[in-house]
Amino acid sequence: MSESEVSDAPEADPDRRDFLYLTTGAMAVFGTAAALWPFIDQMNPSADVLSRGTTEVDLSSMEPGQRITVKWRGQPVFVDRRTAKTVELVRTEPLTDFKDPELDADRVLRDEWLVVVGVCTHLGCIPLGQAAGSERGGWGGWFCPCHGSHYDQSGRIRKGPAPKNLAVPQYEFISDTKIRIG
């Protein structure tokens, strides 16, 4: 090849080369994401699991002072329709003697309705106190007979080995007489 033939060759356009590199890289990323999506998507919860993620509870038949138990995500949830006297009692107690101090007002959306997960925070037992006449512990709330944890009428730990209050699940009032848990 002579010198004139070499100089007549078109020079490579650097802008075009950069565009090709970027386009190829973007397509590789897109292709990889498209190939991996089915594997990532299969890790999401199935439809039957998602349907159990929320529970709606009709409260219209509950009288003041009555407690019911509903199931949510395989766990018992205690719903307590508290009387005005009960609300006044749990609101006036000083938090100085509590293991896990928490105001009653921070645990409820409406004063008369307490909603807590009915699982003892010590070792996962189910406390007594839901049925009329059952042992409710020294503060009128719930009592875990396995190890002696006592909870008050706001679900706060008062005595025993449990380190935390009964958990308050995420819930909302969808009407005056119906809640959705989860």
C-alpha positions as CSV (number, residue, x, y, z in Angstrom):
1,M,0.0,0.0,0.0
2,S,1.3,3.4,-0.9
3,E,1.4,6.5,1.2
4,S,-1.4,8.1,-0.8
5,E,-3.7,5.2,-0.3
6,V,-3.3,5.3,3.4
7,S,-4.0,9.0,3.6
8,D,-7.1,8.7,1.5
9,A,-8.7,6.3,4.0
10,P,-11.6,8.0,6.0
11,E,-10.7,8.8,9.6
12,A,-12.8,7.2,12.3
13,D,-15.3,9.5,13.9
14,P,-14.8,9.6,17.7
15,D,-18.4,10.8,18.3
16,R,-19.8,7.9,16.4
17,R,-17.6,5.4,18.3
18,D,-18.7,6.9,21.7
19,F,-22.3,6.6,20.6
20,L,-21.9,3.0,19.6
21,Y,-20.2,2.2,23.0
22,L,-22.9,3.9,25.0
23,T,-25.7,2.2,23.0
24,T,-24.1,-1.2,23.3
25,G,-23.6,-0.7,27.1
26,A,-27.2,0.5,27.5
27,M,-28.6,-2.5,25.6
28,A,-26.4,-4.9,27.7
29,V,-27.8,-3.4,30.9
30,F,-31.4,-3.5,29.6
31,G,-31.0,-7.1,28.4
32,T,-29.5,-8.2,31.7
33,A,-32.3,-6.6,33.7
34,A,-34.9,-8.2,31.4
35,A,-33.3,-11.6,31.8
36,L,-33.1,-11.3,35.6
37,W,-36.6,-9.9,36.2
38,P,-38.4,-13.3,36.3
39,F,-36.0,-14.5,39.0
40,I,-36.4,-11.3,41.1
41,D,-40.2,-11.3,40.6
42,Q,-40.6,-14.8,41.8
43,M,-39.3,-13.7,45.3
44,N,-42.4,-11.5,45.8
45,P,-45.2,-12.8,48.0
46,S,-47.8,-14.8,46.2
47,A,-51.4,-13.6,45.9
48,D,-52.7,-15.8,48.7
49,V,-50.1,-14.4,51.1
50,L,-50.9,-10.8,50.1
51,S,-54.6,-11.4,50.7
52,R,-53.8,-12.4,54.3
53,G,-51.8,-9.2,54.7
54,T,-54.8,-7.3,55.9
55,T,-57.9,-8.2,58.0
56,E,-61.1,-6.2,58.3
57,V,-62.9,-6.3,61.6
58,D,-66.5,-5.3,62.2
59,L,-66.7,-3.6,65.6
60,S,-70.4,-2.8,65.6
61,S,-71.5,-5.6,67.8
62,M,-68.9,-4.9,70.6
63,E,-70.1,-3.5,73.9
64,P,-67.9,-1.3,76.1
65,G,-65.7,-3.5,78.2
66,Q,-65.8,-6.4,75.7
67,R,-62.7,-7.9,74.1
68,I,-62.4,-10.0,70.9
69,T,-59.6,-11.9,69.3
70,V,-59.0,-11.9,65.5
71,K,-56.4,-13.6,63.4
72,W,-54.0,-11.5,61.3
73,R,-50.9,-13.0,59.6
74,G,-51.3,-16.1,61.7
75,Q,-51.2,-14.2,65.0
76,P,-53.9,-13.3,67.5
77,V,-54.8,-9.6,67.6
78,F,-56.7,-8.4,70.7
79,V,-59.3,-5.8,70.2
80,D,-60.6,-4.2,73.4
81,R,-63.5,-1.7,73.5
82,R,-62.5,0.2,76.7
83,T,-64.8,2.0,78.9
84,A,-64.3,5.7,79.7
85,K,-63.2,4.7,83.2
86,T,-60.6,2.4,81.8
87,V,-59.2,5.1,79.5
88,E,-59.1,7.6,82.3
89,L,-57.2,5.1,84.5
90,V,-54.5,4.2,81.9
91,R,-54.1,7.9,81.0
92,T,-53.5,9.1,84.6
93,E,-50.9,6.5,85.6
94,P,-47.3,8.0,85.9
95,L,-44.9,6.3,83.5
96,T,-42.1,6.2,86.1
97,D,-42.7,2.5,87.0
98,F,-42.9,1.2,83.5
99,K,-40.3,-1.0,81.8
100,D,-41.2,0.3,78.4
101,P,-42.8,3.7,79.1
102,E,-45.3,4.7,76.4
103,L,-48.3,7.0,76.6
104,D,-51.6,5.4,76.1
105,A,-52.5,8.1,73.6
106,D,-49.6,7.0,71.4
107,R,-50.9,3.4,71.3
108,V,-54.5,4.1,70.1
109,L,-56.2,5.9,67.2
110,R,-59.4,6.4,69.2
111,D,-59.5,6.4,73.0
112,E,-62.1,3.6,73.5
113,W,-60.4,1.1,71.0
114,L,-57.2,-0.7,71.8
115,V,-55.7,-3.0,69.2
116,V,-52.6,-5.0,70.1
117,V,-50.9,-8.2,68.8
118,G,-51.7,-10.8,71.4
119,V,-48.3,-12.3,71.7
120,C,-46.2,-11.9,74.9
121,T,-43.0,-10.1,74.1
122,H,-40.9,-12.4,76.4
123,L,-41.1,-15.8,74.6
124,G,-44.1,-15.5,72.3
125,C,-46.8,-17.0,74.4
126,I,-50.4,-15.9,74.2
127,P,-51.5,-14.0,77.3
128,L,-54.8,-14.7,79.1
129,G,-57.4,-12.0,79.6
130,Q,-59.5,-12.0,76.5
131,A,-62.3,-14.2,77.8
132,A,-64.7,-12.9,80.5
133,G,-63.6,-14.2,83.9
134,S,-60.1,-15.2,82.8
135,E,-57.0,-14.1,84.7
136,R,-56.1,-10.5,83.7
137,G,-53.1,-9.9,85.9
138,G,-52.5,-7.2,88.5
139,W,-53.4,-4.3,86.3
140,G,-56.6,-5.6,84.6
141,G,-55.0,-6.1,81.2
142,W,-53.5,-9.4,80.2
143,F,-51.5,-12.1,82.1
144,C,-49.0,-14.5,80.6
145,P,-49.0,-17.6,82.9
146,C,-45.9,-19.1,81.3
147,H,-43.5,-16.8,83.0
148,G,-45.7,-14.3,84.9
149,S,-45.7,-11.2,82.7
150,H,-48.5,-8.7,83.6
151,Y,-49.8,-6.1,81.1
152,D,-52.1,-3.2,81.9
153,Q,-55.3,-2.2,80.0
154,S,-53.2,-0.4,77.4
155,G,-51.1,-3.5,76.7
156,R,-48.0,-2.0,78.5
157,I,-45.7,-4.4,80.4
158,R,-46.0,-3.7,84.2
159,K,-44.4,-6.8,85.8
160,G,-42.5,-9.9,84.8
161,P,-39.8,-10.8,82.4
162,A,-41.3,-9.4,79.2
163,P,-39.1,-6.5,78.0
164,K,-41.6,-4.6,75.8
165,N,-45.2,-3.7,75.6
166,L,-47.6,-5.7,73.5
167,A,-47.1,-4.6,69.9
168,V,-49.6,-2.3,68.2
169,P,-50.1,-3.4,64.6
170,Q,-50.6,-1.0,61.8
171,Y,-54.4,-0.4,61.5
172,E,-56.9,2.2,60.4
173,F,-60.6,3.0,60.8
174,I,-62.3,2.5,57.5
175,S,-65.6,3.5,59.0
176,D,-67.0,4.3,62.5
177,T,-67.5,0.6,63.1
178,K,-64.8,-1.1,61.0
179,I,-61.0,-1.3,61.1
180,R,-58.5,-2.7,58.7
181,I,-55.4,-4.3,60.3
182,G,-52.3,-4.4,58.2
